[in-house]
Amino acid sequence: MIAGLLGVGGDIVLVLFCTLSLTQFPEEISMHMAVVKSLITISFTSLSSARSHHARGFLDRSLIKRWASGIVIGALCGGLVAKFINADVLTAIFEAIARLVLVNMAQEIQTIWRDYLPAGVLVNGGIAWATGFFSALMGIGGGTLSVPILSGFGVDICRAVGTASALGVPIRCL
């Protein structure tokens, strides 16, 4: 339900990490396993959420086309890099980004950059790549990062959430 309404669901990583930490699971791989299990768990809700938002007309197809390859490449890179990152570093990255998201959510949603997303291929590709990369590292579908970015560029919140749900499909399924 949360993934459908907000385009997010990555908080499950914290629950899984805490659960694994309380058991006899090896500490050096518990964060990695939490990320993987989170991505597997939310991959099913991702498809359902994207379909539902599409039915309501909340998908921005042109934005999906501009961001899809960057998201996929970023998610692949994030998945590969996560393999070589120490569990403590991975946890620190998760915590830092989660704190930034929390600060952003505590503020009133507003357009902070422009009234439109830049048209440049490199800018869109870079934003999409970073979103895919950090989402894969954190074990989230990307909505936690892409919704505030899109709304910050002036994309209507319903379209931002709907588009983020569709963009999250490759992150969650890679």
N, C-alpha and C positions, 0 to 999 in steps of 0.2 A: 504494500500500500504506500509506504514512504517513497519507494522508488518511482511509483507512478505519479504521485503528487508533486514531489520535489525533484525528481530526477537523480536522487542519491540513494545510497544503500551501503556505503563503505564503512559505516560505523560498526558493521558486523565484524570488521577486522579487530577492533578493540575487544569485542566480546570473545572472539575466538582466541586472541592472544592471551587475554586474562585467563580463559579456561585452560588453555594449554600450559600456561605458566603455573597454574595451581596443581597440575597433575605431574606425573613423573616424566613428562615429555622433555627431551633434550633441549636445554635453554638456547643453545647455539643455532637451532633451526626452527624454534617455535614461531618467531615472527614470520619467517619465510612460509611456513605451513599455514599460518593464519591468513596471509595474503592470498595464497593459492586457493585455500578453501573458500575464502570470501568471493573470489572471482568465479569459482565454480557455482557457488550457491546463487549468486545474483545474476548469473548469465540467463537463467530462465525468466526471471522477472524483467530483465532488460528487453527481451523480445516482446513480451506482453505489453509492457509500458510503451514501447515505440509504436506498436500496432494501435494501441488505444489513442495515443496522441495524434497519429496519422488520421484516424477516423474522425477526429474533431478538427482537423485542418491546422494543427499546431506545429507542423514540420516545415522548416524553411529549406526547401530542396537545394536552392542555390548555395546556401551556406554549407549544407551537408557535402555538396560536391567540392566546395573550396577547402573544406577541412578534413574530409575523409582520409586522403592519403597521408596527410601529416599526422593525424590521429593514429593510424595503423602503424606507420613507421616509428612514431614516438613510443607507442605501446610495446612494439617489438624490442626496441632499444631498451626501454625500461625493464622489460622482462629479462633480457640478457644481462643487463647491468646488475639487477637484483640478485642474480645468481652468485655474483662475486663480492657483494657487499656484506660486511660483517653485520650480524643481527642487531648489535647495539647502534650502528650507524643507520640501519634501515628503520629502527624504532625512532631514532632522533629525527630522521627526515619526516616520518609519519607525524610525529608530535609537532614539529615546526610548521608543517603545512596545515595540520589540523588547527593550530592556534591562529594562523593567518585567516583561515576560513571562519573561525569563531569570531574574530575581530570584525571581519567583513559582515557576517550575519548580524552582529550586534548593532551595526549601523543601519540607517535607513537606506533602502535600495534606491540608488540614483544613478543617473548617467554621469560618469566621472571622466570619461575621455572625450567622446564625441557623440553626435547623434546618429552615427552610422559606423559600421565596422569598416576598417580600411580595405580597399579593393586590391591592394598589392598582393601578388602571389607569395612573395617572401615573407611579408608580415603575417598573412593568414597561415602560411605553412609553419612559420616559427611558433605562433600561438598554439596552433593545433598540435605540433610536435611536442611542445612543452606540456600541454594538457595530457596528451597520451602517455608521455614518458613518466610524469609524476603520478598519474593515476595508476599506471601499472605498478610502479614502485609501492604505492600505498594499498593496492588491492581494491581500488574503488572503480566505479564505472565511468568516471569523468564528470558527472553532473555536479559534484561538489566544487569542481574547479571551473567547468565551462559555463554553468548558469550565471555565476557572478561576473565572469568575464563578458559574456554576451549581454547581460543586462547593463553592465557598465558601459558598453558601447551603444546602448540605446535600443537593443532588441527587446521587444515586448516580452514580459516575463513568461507568458503562456507559450510563446514561440521559443523562448530560450529553453524552457524546461522540456518542451516537446522535442526540439532539435537535439538537446543534450541527451535525451533518452535514446534517440536513434544513433547518435555518435558514440554512445556508450556500448553499443552492441559489439563492435570489433574489439574494444578494449577488454570487455568481459570474456569474449570468446577466444581471444588469442591466447 
